[in-house]
């Protein structure tokens, strides 16, 4: 069986991390870079990680997907606020069987992308990781790193299994989940409380779980996500024990500013639509009003006014 040929769109803290580990393991990986393209061409890609620091002196780097060859697997690490770009970024990379894996936060992404590409072979990647682009060509991985992969349909399952095995060979922790909707809601259990609250309260994950009042708030927000998800009839209902596990994980986590906090601090658009608005709408259609999450969404909309450069 031929090796899979990968392309990474969005080579920052997520795409650069997973793509970098695949490249280090000898997999064929093409990277799309924008602002740091020239730097990476000249200096390569540096990844600092508890799993071991490494430097890739020569990277298959591109500045446009028009110059990239079609591939077997596309890892999309873009922020969802840039998903409108996929309409032009994806076509040069696609073959009939190409698998697109959206390593992105939120809910409803796959359905929206299929409106543009109805026959696309599609999967989700849910990254439980503290990783960020610290400077040009430099990825800093602070903690965790597990990636959950879930196929959108049965046709994607075999290649998702091969991607999972490639990543395990690269030294990464990977779970192949049997149901995409369940996996996305489980990721929201953490993303909804901690992404938005670090922005609104100008704080870190550690401060939120160390303070009794905000710890209770994080629990309440997680409970609302669980209630909304289960009301939607997901195949694998979320249980109370999962909330407790997420809270305990966060207590042990290196103090961290989640992606939405970094976006806010750097005057970039925040991923409010897919992390908050779409789950709120989906749960409401199932008869559940997630009132505290709705309040957090409104506060984030207020914070977003005038912050983007």
C-alpha positions in Angstrom: 0.0 0.0 0.0 1.4 3.4 -1.0 2.3 6.0 1.6 -0.3 8.7 2.2 0.7 12.1 0.8 -0.3 14.9 3.2 -0.9 18.6 2.7 -1.3 21.1 5.6 -3.4 24.2 5.2 -3.0 26.5 8.2 0.5 25.6 9.4 0.3 27.3 12.8 0.1 25.9 16.3 -2.1 23.0 15.3 -1.4 22.2 11.6 2.3 22.9 12.1 2.5 20.6 15.1 0.7 17.6 13.6 2.2 18.1 10.2 5.7 18.6 11.7 5.5 15.3 13.6 4.4 13.5 10.4 7.2 15.0 8.4 9.7 14.1 11.1 8.5 10.5 10.9 9.3 10.4 7.2 5.8 11.0 5.8 5.4 13.1 2.7 4.0 16.4 3.9 3.5 19.7 2.0 2.9 22.8 4.0 1.1 26.0 3.0 2.6 29.0 4.7 1.7 32.7 4.5 3.4 35.4 6.6 6.3 33.1 7.6 6.8 31.4 4.2 10.2 33.0 3.4 11.4 32.3 7.0 10.6 28.6 6.8 12.2 28.3 3.3 15.4 29.8 4.7 15.4 28.4 8.2 13.1 25.4 8.3 10.5 24.6 11.0 11.2 24.4 14.7 8.9 22.5 17.1 9.5 22.7 20.9 7.5 20.0 22.7 7.5 18.0 25.9 7.6 15.0 23.5 11.0 16.2 22.4 12.2 19.4 20.6 13.2 19.0 16.9 14.1 21.1 13.9 13.1 20.3 10.3 15.8 22.1 8.3 14.2 21.5 4.9 10.4 21.7 4.7 8.2 21.2 1.6 6.8 24.7 1.9 4.5 26.5 -0.5 3.0 30.0 -0.6 0.0 29.1 -2.7 -2.1 25.9 -3.1 -2.0 26.6 -6.9 1.7 25.5 -6.7 1.0 22.4 -4.6 0.3 18.9 -6.1 -2.9 17.0 -5.4 -2.6 14.8 -2.3 -4.3 12.0 -0.4 -5.0 13.8 2.9 -5.5 17.5 3.6 -5.1 18.6 7.3 -7.0 21.9 7.7 -5.6 23.9 10.7 -7.1 27.2 9.8 -9.2 29.2 12.2 -12.8 28.8 11.3 -13.0 32.5 10.7 -11.0 31.8 7.6 -13.0 28.9 6.3 -14.4 31.1 3.5 -10.9 30.8 1.9 -11.3 27.0 1.5 -13.4 27.6 -1.6 -10.3 28.6 -3.4 -7.6 26.8 -1.4 -8.9 23.3 -1.6 -9.5 22.6 -5.4 -5.9 22.4 -6.5 -5.2 19.8 -3.9 -8.1 17.5 -4.5 -8.2 14.1 -6.2 -11.5 12.2 -6.3 -10.6 10.2 -3.1 -8.8 13.0 -1.2 -9.7 13.1 2.5 -10.1 16.5 4.1 -9.7 16.6 7.9 -10.9 19.7 9.6 -8.7 20.0 12.7 -10.9 22.9 14.0 -13.1 23.9 16.9 -16.8 24.2 16.9 -20.0 22.6 15.5 -21.5 22.5 12.0 -18.2 22.9 10.0 -18.6 19.8 7.9 -22.1 20.6 6.9 -21.1 24.1 5.8 -18.1 22.9 3.8 -20.2 20.2 2.0 -22.4 23.0 0.7 -19.4 24.1 -1.4 -18.0 20.6 -2.1 -21.0 18.1 -2.0 -18.9 15.1 -2.9 -16.0 15.8 -0.5 -14.5 12.9 1.5 -14.6 14.5 5.0 -13.5 13.9 8.6 -13.1 15.9 11.8 -10.0 16.2 13.9 -10.4 17.3 17.6 -7.2 18.4 19.1 -6.9 18.3 22.9 -3.6 20.3 22.9 -1.9 23.4 24.2 0.1 24.5 21.2 0.7 27.8 19.5 2.8 29.5 16.9 5.3 31.6 19.0 7.2 33.2 16.1 7.8 32.7 12.4 8.5 29.0 11.8 8.4 28.2 15.5 5.7 26.1 17.1 5.6 25.8 20.9 3.8 22.8 22.3 3.1 23.3 26.0 1.0 20.3 27.1 -1.3 17.4 26.1 -1.6 16.6 22.3 -4.2 13.9 21.9 -6.0 14.1 18.5 -9.5 12.5 18.0 -10.3 11.6 14.4 -13.8 10.9 13.3 -15.1 10.2 9.8 -18.1 12.1 8.5 -19.3 9.1 6.5 -18.4 5.4 6.1 -16.5 6.0 2.9 -13.9 8.0 4.9 -13.4 5.4 7.6 -10.6 3.3 5.9 -8.4 6.3 5.2 -9.1 7.9 8.6 -7.8 4.6 10.1 -4.6 4.9 8.0 -4.1 8.5 9.1 -4.5 7.5 12.7 -1.8 4.8 12.3 0.6 7.2 10.6 0.2 9.6 13.5 0.8 6.9 16.0 4.0 5.9 14.2 5.0 9.6 14.5 4.7 9.3 18.3 1.4 11.1 18.7 -1.6 10.0 20.8 -4.6 9.4 18.5 -8.1 8.2 19.0 -10.3 7.0 16.1 -13.8 7.9 17.3 -16.8 6.1 15.9 -19.2 9.1 15.7 -18.4 12.7 14.5 -21.2 14.5 16.2 -20.5 13.0 19.6 -16.8 13.8 19.2 -17.5 17.5 18.3 -19.9 18.0 21.3 -17.4 16.4 23.6 -14.7 18.9 22.5 -17.2 21.7 23.1 -17.5 20.6 26.8 -14.0 22.2 27.2 -14.0 24.8 24.5 -17.2 26.6 25.4 -16.3 27.5 29.0 -12.6 28.1 28.8 -12.2 29.8 25.4 -14.8 32.5 26.1 -14.3 32.9 29.8 -10.5 33.6 29.4 -11.5 36.4 27.1 -14.3 37.9 29.1 -12.4 37.7 32.4 -8.9 38.4 30.9 -7.4 35.4 32.7 -5.9 31.9 32.2 -7.3 28.4 32.5 -5.5 27.8 35.8 -7.0 30.9 37.4 -10.4 29.8 36.3 -10.2 26.4 38.0 -8.3 27.6 41.0 -11.0 30.0 42.1 -14.1 28.4 43.6 -16.6 30.8 42.0 -15.2 30.5 38.5 -14.6 26.7 38.9 -18.4 26.4 39.6 -19.1 28.6 36.6 -16.9 26.3 34.4 -18.8 23.3 35.7 -22.2 24.9 35.0 -21.2 25.8 31.4 -19.9 22.3 30.8 -23.2 20.9 32.2 -25.2 23.0 29.8 -23.1 21.7 26.9 -23.7 18.1 28.1 -27.5 18.7 28.4 -27.7 20.3 24.9 -25.6 17.6 23.3 -27.6 14.7 24.8 -30.9 16.4 23.9 -29.7 16.4 20.3 -29.6 12.6 20.4 -25.9 12.0 19.9 -24.9 8.4 19.5 -22.7 8.4 22.5 -24.2 10.6 25.3 -21.9 12.7 27.4 -21.8 11.7 31.1 -21.1 13.6 34.2 -17.8 11.7 34.7 -16.5 13.3 31.5 -17.1 16.8 32.9 -15.2 15.9 36.1 -12.3 14.4 34.0 -12.1 17.7 31.9 -12.0 19.8 35.0 -9.3 17.6 36.6 -7.3 17.7 33.3 -7.4 21.5 33.3 -6.3 21.7 36.9 -3.1 19.8 36.0 -2.6 21.7 32.7 0.2 24.1 32.3 -1.3 27.6 32.7 -2.6 28.4 29.3 -4.3 31.0 27.1 -6.6 29.2 24.8 -6.8 30.0 21.1 -9.7 32.5 21.4 -7.8 34.4 24.1 -4.7 34.6 21.9 -6.9 35.8 19.0 -8.5 38.5 21.1 -5.2 39.7 22.5 -3.7 39.9 19.0 -6.7 41.7 17.6 -7.8 38.8 15.4 -11.4 37.6 14.7 -12.7 35.2 17.4 -14.4 31.9 16.5 -17.7 32.8 18.0 -20.0 31.5 15.3 -18.9 27.8 15.4 -18.0 27.5 19.0 -21.1 29.3 20.4 -23.8 30.4 18.0 -24.2 27.1 16.0 -24.3 24.9 19.2 -26.8 27.2 20.7 -29.0 27.1 17.7 -28.7 23.3 17.4 -29.5 22.7 21.0 -32.5 25.1 20.8 -33.9 23.2 17.9 -33.8 20.1 20.2 -35.7 22.0 22.9 -32.8 23.1 25.1 -32.0 26.7 25.9 -28.3 26.9 27.1 -28.8 30.2 28.9 -25.4 30.7 30.5 -23.7 29.9 27.2 -26.0 32.4 25.4 -24.9 35.1 27.9 -21.3 34.2 27.3 -21.8 34.5 23.5 -23.4 37.9 23.9 -20.4 39.1 26.1 -18.0 37.8 23.4 -19.9 39.7 20.7 -19.5 42.8 22.8 -15.8 42.2 23.4 -15.3 41.6 19.6 -16.5 45.1 18.7 -13.6 47.2 17.4 -10.9 44.7 18.3 -9.9 43.4 14.9 -7.1 45.3 13.2 
